[in-house]
Amino acid sequence: MSVQDLGISLDTVWMLLAAMLVFFMQPGFALCEAGFTRSKNTANILFKNFVDFMIGSVLFWFVGFGFMFGSDGAGFIGMPNFGDLSFYHGDLPTEGFLMFETVFCATSATIVSGAMAERTKFSMYCIYSFFISLIIYPVEGHWTWGGGWLCNADAGSFMMDTFGAAFHDFAGSAIVHSVGGVLALVGAICLGPRLGKYRNGKSTAIPGHNLMAAALGVFILWFGWFGFNPGSQLAASGEVNRVAISHVFLTTNLAAVCGGLGTMFTSWIKYGKPSFSLTLNGILAGLVAITAGCDLVSPLGSAIIGLLAGIILVFSIEFIDTKLHIDDPVGASSVHGVCGIFGTLMTGLFALDGGAFYGGGFGFFGAQCFGILCIDLWAAVTGVILFWGIKKIAGLRVDKRIEEEGLDIYEHGESCYN
């Protein structure tokens, strides 16, 4: 075996290992969402986290991979591949790269389920998960990771001519998380709040049934993120790659711990006691925020971004809940939407190469602002069409009696706790 073949083999193993870690985030999301909601809906929530991966895997393999990575000449959407992978030519095995991208697609879809938990028809969940995996994610993914117009750094491209820089999202603060967060917010608005959530214009707390499950879920997500971010390097061989993935490991972890600390102390000061459930989300907020620029920012920059995301999270959750009266049981719209947008913008400021705080001017920051605007406008518009369309045609929400007694028995004929 030549040195080159050995390097490609090592890179392939690293990519597949990272894909396994990202796949392992699915049980993390499942446990986190189940723990933050009530016991009568646990089986329903766990089931949905299996369903979105099953639906997403088939769709992304059959057509979504082509939509995202196929050539179209205009940079808007690729051509469907209908299960044929021969169109794609990369340095690593196409089948392995497909699996790596599939787990990212599934992550974007599963974010939505938490915000719409405890009151969504299971059949309608299957339908909107279908369209997120089929169209919404692959299209904006084509604009960015698929070689489309937003990430085109060639001379004469729209982004380079306009901002002097292309949009940058290393592992998905915008492409995966903010899209999932925006869709979650739109879905929660279309559904309306859970019964009893708002009384006389005031928000009423509906505590989750198992913080132990939620904590374990966050630990699993944290662990999986070491595949999500460093794995996006897609290579481990050679000095450049091993230094890069080590750097991303460090920045990812620092943002997570500082996000948790930021939320813990903010909730302590604001509410008189440190909130464990909020701190769990604060860790995720730091992870989401650093995902865009984990390759470009310094360790200090990652700590600052994580800390600020953890602080912002507390105010975002309160504002969406108590001021806007949007019921998001797990805080997905804040964790993934708000902090995903924040982290994407901070990349334009804190990037060591081209960031405004390091003498790079505001061109890169402008590209980040424009990119996140385009991506999330796409998510918002398609989300409104999708969720309102389902609501008008078939009904998105379960009946009052089913919601009161729990989705587990009525939707699935079984309970998680017997």
PyMOL commands that set and color helices and strands:
alter all, ss='L'
color gray80, all
select helices_A, chain A and resi 3-23+25-35+39-69+94-115+122-143+158-163+173-191+211-228+230-233+238-271+276-290+299-323+332-350+356-358+363-393+400-405+407-412
alter helices_A, ss='H'
color red, helices_A
select strands_A, chain A and resi 198-199+202-203
alter strands_A, ss='S'
color yellow, strands_A
deselect
rebuild
show_as cartoon
